[in-house]
Amino acid sequence: MKEIIRSSCLRLKLSRTNKIMNVRNLLLTLCCMATVIGIESCSDSTAKYIITENKNIKVCGITDPLTNTDWLSTYCTTHTPTNFTGITITITVYVNKITLENHYVMTYSNSEIVDYGSQEIYNCSGEKILFKALEEPAPTGWTQFFAENDLVATIWEIKKI
């Protein structure tokens, strides 16, 4: 009888030890998860971005227009990095096939919103010639512009990484 009581006490003791170990493992896991969540919440929540520049190009008769064209330099400064909203902005240069006149095309897009975007076409003086939002019909002259002009290069882009 004493053996049966001892055996039962031993099993009860082992059972309590297993329960304590399980609770301890659970608490340890919860503490680790709370630490990871806490560290993540302290991380920098601002958008990460990359800027690409092509300064080795002559546009509108000006070498390095990103630096040497006042309105374009101001435009780029306005859209970097403290004012970055997460929207990809790309500046491309086009040349007219007949007159060889250059134009800048600013493209705005957001990879997280499928039907979001717009394009603006500027002349060398920084005057907006045409504007088109992705979801709107093309304005008069839009299709003609792209038929008469060829893409030269992308000279600037900021986008989320």
Backbone as ProteinMPNN parsed JSONL, in Angstrom:
{"seq_chain_A": "MKEIIRSSCLRLKLSRTNKIMNVRNLLLTLCCMATVIGIESCSDSTAKYIITENKNIKVCGITDPLTNTDWLSTYCTTHTPTNFTGITITITVYVNKITLENHYVMTYSNSEIVDYGSQEIYNCSGEKILFKALEEPAPTGWTQFFAENDLVATIWEIKKI", "coords_chain_A": {"N_chain_A": [[0.814, -1.177, 0.0], [1.95, 1.175, 0.816], [3.713, 1.506, -1.258], [2.069, 2.001, -3.452], [0.951, 4.445, -2.729], [3.297, 6.011, -2.625], [4.056, 5.835, -5.312], [1.898, 7.097, -6.546], [2.158, 9.662, -5.454], [4.602, 10.369, -6.534], [3.98, 10.419, -9.274], [2.12, 12.517, -9.248], [3.76, 14.582, -8.427], [5.549, 14.719, -10.623], [3.726, 15.378, -12.583], [2.929, 17.938, -11.733], [5.378, 19.248, -12.017], [5.742, 19.112, -14.815], [3.563, 20.688, -15.624], [4.311, 23.136, -14.513], [6.65, 23.578, -15.989], [5.545, 23.801, -18.565], [3.961, 26.099, -18.289], [5.985, 27.908, -17.686], [7.473, 27.83, -20.081], [5.551, 28.849, -21.825], [5.216, 31.462, -20.775], [7.803, 32.446, -21.211], [7.905, 32.386, -24.025], [5.84, 34.235, -24.601], [6.98, 36.575, -23.5], [9.211, 36.903, -25.168], [7.91, 37.373, -27.628], [6.579, 39.77, -27.037], [8.767, 41.432, -26.689], [9.876, 41.479, -29.288], [7.74, 42.639, -30.725], [7.657, 45.113, -29.451], [10.169, 46.166, -30.163], [9.865, 46.355, -32.948], [7.814, 48.269, -33.092], [9.157, 50.522, -32.384], [10.739, 51.058, -34.497], [11.782, 52.957, -37.408], [9.151, 54.458, -38.95], [8.816, 55.881, -41.234], [8.636, 56.267, -44.795], [10.852, 54.374, -46.787], [13.169, 55.182, -49.313], [14.552, 55.454, -52.636], [16.697, 57.359, -54.648], [17.315, 58.034, -57.994], [19.55, 59.425, -60.257], [20.401, 60.894, -63.388], [22.854, 62.611, -64.525], [24.459, 62.964, -66.633], [23.697, 64.064, -69.179], [22.512, 66.061, -71.866], [20.055, 68.418, -72.051], [17.63, 70.417, -73.541], [19.634, 72.062, -74.382], [21.243, 72.311, -72.175], [23.726, 71.097, -70.056], [23.589, 68.631, -67.545], [20.823, 69.124, -66.473], [19.366, 68.74, -64.116], [20.707, 70.021, -62.118], [21.441, 72.471, -63.236], [19.197, 73.787, -64.252], [16.948, 75.982, -63.124], [14.095, 75.782, -62.429], [13.686, 73.015, -62.636], [15.535, 71.963, -60.856], [14.5, 73.015, -58.479], [12.04, 71.68, -58.483], [12.858, 68.983, -58.126], [14.089, 69.192, -55.612], [11.908, 69.903, -54.048], [10.53, 67.517, -54.042], [12.055, 65.705, -52.619], [14.008, 64.562, -49.761], [12.501, 64.887, -47.509], [9.916, 65.526, -48.099], [8.876, 63.303, -49.208], [6.331, 61.179, -50.256], [5.818, 58.558, -50.794], [4.907, 58.035, -53.256], [5.879, 57.095, -56.48], [7.96, 59.035, -58.463], [8.89, 59.916, -61.637], [11.138, 61.395, -63.883], [11.342, 61.903, -67.216], [12.972, 62.434, -70.371], [12.022, 63.652, -73.495], [12.369, 63.849, -77.058], [11.48, 65.796, -79.859], [10.783, 64.413, -82.995], [11.058, 65.856, -85.363], [11.578, 68.68, -84.909], [13.521, 68.502, -82.99], [13.224, 69.467, -80.466], [13.265, 69.412, -76.913], [11.366, 67.889, -74.24], [10.123, 67.569, -70.91], [8.832, 64.874, -69.09], [6.868, 64.229, -66.394], [6.104, 61.604, -64.374], [3.789, 60.195, -62.218], [3.215, 57.668, -59.924], [1.821, 54.894, -58.071], [2.587, 51.955, -56.644], [1.0, 50.538, -54.933], [-1.603, 51.209, -55.37], [-3.61, 50.375, -57.877], [-4.999, 51.768, -60.034], [-3.908, 54.353, -59.988], [-2.308, 57.344, -60.848], [-0.507, 59.77, -62.829], [0.505, 61.999, -65.48], [2.617, 64.673, -66.467], [3.5, 67.049, -68.883], [6.192, 69.078, -69.664], [7.666, 72.044, -71.081], [10.931, 73.307, -72.079], [11.17, 75.632, -70.571], [9.829, 75.159, -68.299], [7.096, 75.318, -68.324], [3.904, 73.934, -67.974], [2.648, 71.805, -70.361], [0.868, 69.728, -71.044], [-1.457, 67.64, -69.23], [-2.32, 64.561, -67.755], [-4.426, 62.426, -66.035], [-4.39, 59.06, -64.927], [-6.859, 57.708, -64.798], [-8.511, 59.225, -66.362], [-9.799, 60.343, -69.596], [-7.583, 60.795, -72.408], [-6.206, 64.028, -72.938], [-6.685, 66.546, -75.525], [-4.199, 66.422, -77.957], [-2.496, 64.755, -76.577], [-2.012, 62.023, -77.451], [-0.884, 62.645, -79.913], [1.453, 63.997, -79.1], [3.075, 61.887, -78.058], [3.313, 60.371, -80.342], [4.842, 61.997, -81.956], [7.2, 62.368, -80.581], [10.227, 60.994, -79.197], [11.406, 58.854, -76.604], [14.17, 59.832, -74.716], [15.751, 59.547, -72.333], [15.618, 58.491, -68.869], [15.916, 60.791, -66.328], [15.67, 61.302, -63.65], [14.471, 59.872, -60.617], [12.389, 59.014, -57.909], [11.568, 56.601, -55.574], [9.717, 54.268, -53.553], [11.263, 51.838, -51.48]], "CA_chain_A": [[0.0, 0.0, 0.0], [2.85, 2.318, 0.852], [4.291, 1.631, -2.608], [1.049, 2.602, -4.306], [0.851, 5.856, -2.326], [4.528, 6.65, -3.095], [3.997, 5.898, -6.775], [0.908, 8.137, -6.871], [2.753, 10.95, -5.087], [5.659, 10.639, -7.508], [3.305, 10.822, -10.507], [1.538, 13.829, -8.993], [4.884, 15.516, -8.401], [6.006, 14.858, -12.01], [2.669, 16.083, -13.304], [3.044, 19.351, -11.357], [6.623, 19.748, -12.625], [5.456, 19.298, -16.245], [2.677, 21.847, -15.765], [5.118, 24.327, -14.23], [7.537, 23.76, -17.153], [4.723, 24.268, -19.684], [3.608, 27.49, -18.001], [7.214, 28.681, -17.805], [7.768, 27.945, -21.524], [4.556, 29.753, -22.396], [5.567, 32.817, -20.352], [9.034, 32.813, -21.913], [7.516, 32.664, -25.416], [5.092, 35.498, -24.627], [7.927, 37.666, -23.256], [9.996, 37.089, -26.403], [7.037, 37.995, -28.63], [6.35, 41.157, -26.627], [10.004, 42.164, -26.964], [9.968, 41.677, -30.739], [6.711, 43.614, -31.103], [8.1, 46.404, -28.927], [11.282, 46.656, -30.988], [9.303, 46.731, -34.249], [7.03, 49.504, -32.989], [10.096, 51.638, -32.218], [11.512, 51.256, -35.723], [11.433, 54.124, -38.211], [7.96, 54.152, -39.734], [8.765, 56.693, -42.441], [8.873, 55.52, -46.021], [12.217, 54.262, -47.276], [13.132, 55.543, -50.716], [15.81, 55.513, -53.373], [16.697, 58.383, -55.692], [18.218, 57.748, -59.106], [19.775, 60.622, -61.07], [21.255, 60.778, -64.563], [23.306, 63.981, -64.765], [25.329, 62.956, -67.812], [22.844, 64.23, -70.351], [22.25, 67.445, -72.266], [18.625, 68.585, -72.348], [17.293, 71.82, -73.801], [20.9, 72.778, -74.549], [21.895, 72.47, -70.868], [24.314, 69.896, -69.483], [23.133, 68.386, -66.178], [19.66, 69.989, -66.209], [18.871, 68.576, -62.742], [21.405, 71.011, -61.3], [21.619, 73.753, -63.925], [17.919, 74.374, -64.663], [16.373, 76.416, -61.841], [12.781, 75.236, -62.116], [13.798, 71.567, -62.491], [16.247, 71.764, -59.601], [13.515, 73.292, -57.424], [11.066, 70.59, -58.53], [13.473, 67.8, -57.508], [14.288, 69.494, -54.198], [10.581, 69.877, -53.432], [10.046, 66.14, -53.951], [13.02, 64.841, -51.93], [13.42, 63.353, -49.192], [11.606, 65.192, -46.394], [8.537, 65.632, -48.6], [8.548, 62.072, -49.933], [5.029, 60.658, -49.844], [5.688, 57.152, -51.151], [4.522, 57.952, -54.662], [7.033, 57.095, -57.376], [7.983, 60.143, -59.425], [9.927, 59.697, -62.635], [11.28, 62.458, -64.877], [11.957, 61.429, -68.449], [13.179, 63.454, -71.397], [11.612, 63.274, -74.844], [12.818, 64.747, -78.122], [10.608, 65.828, -81.025], [11.454, 63.767, -84.127], [11.289, 66.81, -86.454], [12.175, 69.94, -84.447], [14.556, 68.149, -82.006], [12.932, 70.168, -79.209], [13.106, 68.519, -75.77], [10.303, 68.058, -73.26], [10.224, 66.757, -69.705], [7.584, 64.213, -68.716], [6.846, 63.8, -65.003], [5.142, 60.522, -64.185], [3.491, 59.917, -60.814], [2.538, 56.378, -59.811], [1.839, 54.272, -56.758], [2.468, 50.514, -56.869], [0.006, 49.97, -54.032], [-2.939, 51.555, -55.877], [-3.521, 49.983, -59.282], [-5.471, 52.786, -60.972], [-3.481, 55.685, -59.578], [-1.154, 57.87, -61.557], [-0.719, 60.878, -63.755], [1.683, 62.472, -66.186], [2.637, 66.081, -66.849], [4.524, 67.333, -69.887], [6.713, 70.443, -69.526], [8.65, 72.475, -72.071], [12.238, 73.628, -71.497], [11.037, 76.756, -69.642], [9.115, 74.721, -67.103], [5.644, 75.533, -68.47], [3.166, 72.688, -68.173], [2.006, 71.768, -71.678], [-0.251, 68.784, -70.993], [-1.615, 66.863, -68.009], [-3.276, 63.457, -67.885], [-4.583, 61.484, -64.924], [-4.54, 57.714, -65.461], [-8.255, 57.289, -64.91], [-9.255, 60.154, -67.224], [-9.482, 60.236, -71.019], [-6.432, 61.599, -72.849], [-6.576, 65.357, -73.427], [-6.333, 66.844, -76.908], [-2.761, 66.578, -78.175], [-1.741, 63.763, -75.806], [-1.57, 60.938, -78.337], [-0.027, 63.266, -80.915], [2.756, 64.262, -78.495], [3.867, 60.661, -77.971], [3.59, 59.914, -81.708], [5.848, 62.884, -82.549], [8.383, 62.466, -79.718], [10.867, 59.755, -78.77], [12.016, 58.848, -75.287], [15.624, 59.952, -74.725], [16.293, 58.932, -71.116], [15.098, 58.842, -67.551], [16.979, 61.564, -65.696], [15.496, 61.383, -62.194], [13.357, 59.083, -60.097], [12.341, 58.7, -56.482], [10.558, 55.569, -55.363], [9.745, 53.536, -52.287], [11.931, 50.537, -51.562]], "C_chain_A": [[0.871, 1.26, 0.0], [3.453, 2.564, -0.519], [3.308, 2.331, -3.555], [0.936, 4.088, -3.992], [2.086, 6.612, -2.811], [4.506, 6.855, -4.606], [3.026, 6.996, -7.214], [1.458, 9.517, -6.566], [3.825, 11.342, -6.093], [5.048, 11.11, -8.831], [2.701, 12.216, -10.377], [2.625, 14.904, -9.017], [5.398, 15.779, -9.82], [4.99, 15.638, -12.834], [2.721, 17.576, -13.007], [4.281, 19.978, -12.001], [6.405, 20.003, -14.11], [4.565, 20.516, -16.48], [3.445, 23.141, -15.533], [6.036, 24.625, -15.404], [6.752, 24.302, -18.352], [4.34, 25.735, -19.495], [4.842, 28.378, -18.17], [7.588, 28.883, -19.276], [6.806, 28.913, -22.214], [4.884, 31.201, -22.042], [6.828, 33.314, -21.062], [8.737, 33.177, -23.375], [6.783, 33.991, -25.522], [6.006, 36.699, -24.392], [8.763, 37.954, -24.498], [9.152, 37.783, -27.471], [6.796, 39.464, -28.297], [7.583, 42.006, -26.904], [10.136, 42.464, -28.45], [8.965, 42.721, -31.211], [7.113, 45.007, -30.636], [9.218, 46.997, -29.755], [10.766, 47.114, -32.346], [8.541, 48.046, -34.182], [7.929, 50.723, -32.813], [10.878, 51.919, -33.489], [10.983, 52.46, -36.496], [10.272, 53.776, -39.127], [7.867, 54.999, -40.999], [9.126, 55.847, -43.649], [10.361, 55.529, -46.387], [12.161, 54.516, -48.783], [14.526, 55.453, -51.319], [15.65, 56.575, -54.461], [17.726, 57.985, -56.747], [18.328, 59.014, -59.945], [20.689, 60.288, -62.244], [21.656, 62.201, -64.94], [24.164, 64.087, -66.02], [24.522, 63.054, -69.098], [22.643, 65.72, -70.609], [20.794, 67.529, -72.713], [18.364, 70.073, -72.514], [18.567, 72.668, -73.894], [21.686, 72.948, -73.259], [22.431, 71.114, -70.387], [23.938, 69.824, -68.014], [21.955, 69.3, -65.802], [19.106, 69.855, -64.789], [19.488, 69.607, -61.807], [21.34, 72.401, -61.921], [20.342, 74.379, -64.493], [17.145, 74.69, -63.39], [15.046, 75.735, -61.509], [12.846, 73.729, -61.891], [14.523, 71.201, -61.186], [15.313, 71.978, -58.415], [12.492, 72.17, -57.341], [11.618, 69.367, -57.8], [13.665, 68.011, -56.008], [12.969, 69.415, -53.439], [10.108, 68.446, -53.188], [11.044, 65.19, -53.297], [13.33, 65.355, -50.566], [12.454, 63.679, -48.07], [10.151, 65.27, -46.83], [8.088, 64.362, -49.315], [7.277, 61.444, -49.381], [4.859, 59.177, -50.138], [5.236, 56.949, -52.575], [5.791, 57.985, -55.503], [6.895, 58.253, -58.356], [9.167, 59.894, -60.356], [9.943, 60.872, -63.6], [12.018, 61.871, -66.068], [12.064, 62.588, -69.431], [12.767, 62.859, -72.747], [12.17, 64.292, -75.824], [11.85, 64.628, -79.296], [11.381, 65.313, -82.23], [11.801, 64.746, -85.238], [12.054, 68.038, -85.97], [13.364, 69.731, -83.504], [14.404, 68.909, -80.683], [12.706, 69.137, -78.094], [11.884, 68.891, -74.934], [10.585, 67.147, -72.077], [8.852, 66.154, -69.426], [7.735, 63.713, -67.28], [5.735, 62.773, -64.858], [5.016, 60.234, -62.702], [2.745, 58.593, -60.76], [2.674, 55.844, -58.393], [1.59, 52.787, -56.956], [1.409, 49.862, -55.987], [-1.423, 50.261, -54.465], [-2.906, 51.376, -57.392], [-3.886, 51.115, -60.239], [-5.091, 54.194, -60.559], [-2.288, 56.108, -60.415], [-1.539, 59.038, -62.438], [0.603, 61.213, -64.422], [1.493, 63.943, -66.53], [3.773, 66.261, -67.855], [4.888, 68.808, -69.794], [7.644, 70.761, -70.69], [9.943, 72.841, -71.34], [12.175, 74.763, -70.478], [10.311, 76.38, -68.358], [7.63, 74.979, -67.146], [4.977, 74.192, -68.732], [2.397, 72.767, -69.482], [0.743, 70.899, -71.64], [-0.27, 68.074, -69.635], [-2.624, 65.765, -68.279], [-3.249, 62.604, -66.624], [-4.907, 60.12, -65.536], [-5.992, 57.343, -65.718], [-9.101, 58.189, -65.819], [-8.908, 59.92, -68.689], [-8.314, 61.163, -71.378], [-6.904, 62.958, -73.352], [-6.153, 65.523, -74.887], [-4.829, 67.083, -77.001], [-1.912, 65.528, -77.476], [-1.163, 62.668, -76.704], [-0.609, 61.462, -79.387], [1.38, 63.531, -80.35], [3.621, 63.003, -78.512], [4.134, 60.041, -79.338], [4.734, 60.717, -82.322], [7.154, 62.966, -81.765], [8.901, 61.094, -79.327], [11.449, 59.931, -77.376], [13.537, 58.899, -75.435], [16.201, 59.202, -73.526], [15.455, 59.288, -69.904], [16.218, 59.582, -66.843], [16.846, 61.639, -64.171], [14.32, 60.515, -61.789], [13.512, 58.939, -58.589], [11.242, 57.669, -56.319], [10.792, 54.862, -54.04], [10.466, 52.214, -52.5], [11.452, 49.638, -50.447]], "O_chain_A": [[0.595, 2.244, -0.686], [3.68, 3.712, -0.901], [3.711, 3.165, -4.367], [0.836, 4.905, -4.908], [1.968, 7.715, -3.344], [4.889, 7.911, -5.109], [3.311, 7.739, -8.153], [1.247, 10.45, -7.34], [3.942, 12.511, -6.46], [5.524, 12.07, -9.437], [2.772, 13.009, -11.316], [2.429, 15.993, -9.558], [5.656, 16.927, -10.183], [5.354, 16.456, -13.678], [2.574, 18.394, -13.914], [4.229, 21.112, -12.475], [6.851, 21.031, -14.618], [4.784, 21.283, -17.418], [3.261, 24.12, -16.255], [6.197, 25.785, -15.785], [7.246, 25.168, -19.074], [4.393, 26.52, -20.443], [4.753, 29.47, -18.732], [7.975, 29.982, -19.671], [7.206, 29.695, -23.076], [4.837, 32.075, -22.908], [6.901, 34.475, -21.464], [9.261, 34.163, -23.892], [7.06, 34.786, -26.42], [5.823, 37.74, -25.024], [8.995, 39.114, -24.841], [9.638, 38.69, -28.147], [6.81, 40.311, -29.191], [7.467, 43.164, -27.305], [10.473, 43.586, -28.828], [9.306, 43.593, -32.01], [6.923, 45.981, -31.366], [9.223, 48.198, -30.025], [11.189, 48.157, -32.844], [8.612, 48.852, -35.11], [7.497, 51.847, -33.07], [11.605, 52.91, -33.56], [9.866, 52.919, -36.258], [10.393, 52.901, -39.984], [6.918, 54.841, -41.767], [9.829, 54.842, -43.538], [11.031, 56.559, -46.303], [11.21, 54.108, -49.448], [15.532, 55.385, -50.612], [14.606, 56.673, -55.107], [18.864, 57.644, -56.425], [17.313, 59.61, -60.306], [21.628, 59.502, -62.113], [20.895, 62.914, -65.595], [24.551, 65.185, -66.419], [24.657, 62.22, -69.993], [22.61, 66.527, -69.681], [20.358, 66.819, -73.62], [18.828, 70.887, -71.716], [18.57, 73.844, -73.53], [22.694, 73.655, -73.242], [21.699, 70.126, -70.319], [23.963, 70.835, -67.313], [22.08, 70.148, -64.918], [18.44, 70.77, -64.306], [18.87, 70.016, -60.825], [21.2, 73.396, -61.21], [20.416, 75.414, -65.155], [16.736, 73.785, -62.663], [14.891, 75.174, -60.424], [12.128, 73.21, -61.036], [14.155, 70.242, -60.508], [15.336, 71.206, -57.457], [12.117, 71.752, -56.245], [10.937, 68.781, -56.958], [13.426, 67.096, -55.22], [12.924, 68.916, -52.314], [9.369, 68.189, -52.238], [10.889, 63.974, -53.412], [12.958, 66.479, -50.229], [11.648, 62.824, -47.702], [9.248, 65.098, -46.011], [7.038, 64.348, -49.958], [7.164, 61.207, -48.178], [3.841, 58.595, -49.764], [5.185, 55.818, -53.058], [6.677, 58.807, -55.267], [5.857, 58.428, -58.994], [10.296, 59.69, -59.909], [8.894, 61.302, -64.081], [13.153, 61.408, -65.957], [11.344, 63.582, -69.332], [13.114, 61.727, -73.086], [12.414, 65.446, -75.472], [11.449, 63.53, -79.683], [12.516, 65.731, -82.462], [12.745, 64.504, -85.99], [13.073, 68.4, -86.559], [14.125, 70.663, -83.245], [15.34, 68.982, -79.886], [12.042, 68.122, -78.302], [11.435, 70.038, -74.922], [11.203, 66.092, -72.22], [7.834, 66.841, -69.515], [8.602, 62.891, -66.981], [4.577, 63.04, -65.178], [6.017, 60.049, -62.01], [1.754, 58.408, -61.467], [3.526, 56.285, -57.622], [0.506, 52.393, -57.386], [0.97, 48.747, -56.27], [-2.358, 49.626, -53.978], [-2.249, 52.139, -58.101], [-3.134, 51.386, -61.174], [-5.865, 55.131, -60.758], [-1.373, 55.322, -60.657], [-2.708, 59.266, -62.748], [1.669, 60.775, -63.991], [0.391, 64.4, -66.836], [4.858, 65.7, -67.699], [4.018, 69.679, -69.838], [8.322, 69.881, -71.22], [10.031, 72.699, -70.12], [13.04, 74.851, -69.606], [10.196, 77.192, -67.44], [6.957, 74.874, -66.121], [5.411, 73.417, -69.585], [1.595, 73.678, -69.69], [-0.311, 71.292, -72.142], [0.763, 67.929, -68.981], [-3.643, 65.982, -68.935], [-2.197, 62.125, -66.2], [-5.612, 60.037, -66.541], [-6.313, 56.734, -66.739], [-10.287, 57.927, -66.015], [-7.853, 59.368, -68.999], [-8.094, 62.184, -70.727], [-7.878, 63.044, -74.1], [-5.364, 64.737, -75.41], [-4.26, 67.849, -76.223], [-0.718, 65.421, -77.756], [0.044, 62.428, -76.702], [0.373, 60.799, -79.717], [2.378, 63.316, -81.038], [4.776, 63.051, -78.935], [5.079, 59.266, -79.487], [5.509, 60.185, -83.117], [8.116, 63.572, -82.236], [8.129, 60.151, -79.149], [11.922, 61.008, -77.013], [14.122, 58.114, -76.181], [17.046, 58.322, -73.69], [14.689, 60.252, -69.912], [17.339, 59.082, -66.757], [17.8, 61.999, -63.481], [13.316, 60.423, -62.495], [14.615, 58.767, -58.071], [10.138, 57.823, -56.841], [11.893, 54.858, -53.489], [10.317, 51.558, -53.531], [11.897, 48.495, -50.342]]}, "name": "protein", "num_of_chains": 1, "seq": "MKEIIRSSCLRLKLSRTNKIMNVRNLLLTLCCMATVIGIESCSDSTAKYIITENKNIKVCGITDPLTNTDWLSTYCTTHTPTNFTGITITITVYVNKITLENHYVMTYSNSEIVDYGSQEIYNCSGEKILFKALEEPAPTGWTQFFAENDLVATIWEIKKI"}
